[in-house]
């Protein structure tokens, strides 16, 4: 079963969130040699992703990753309608794929637009 964590994002702002990925026993994953992917959608059934995150491993031995999206990407996320949902998948060196984290993303609207 995947862990659950809500995230908060400001529309039009560069988004970075560090997360620690743990297994069902609460032990941090050792992400050495793993491939990671994460995206967010308006709902689990939406055809298109609202955000495809850049996923970076910050500390492989302790399961720490960072999800990132640039300001141009977050500016285009609508704040009308439901929150976004997201998840994080990992693929180990033997090609076993596991959903390790999921949750909602609450997007706060912005008024100011930088050029």
Secondary structure by P-SEA (a helix, b strand, c coil): cbbbbbbbbccccbbbbbbbbbcccccccccccbbbbbbcccccccccccccccccccccccbbbbbbbcaaaaaacccccbbbbbbbbbbcccccccccbbbbbbbbbbccccc
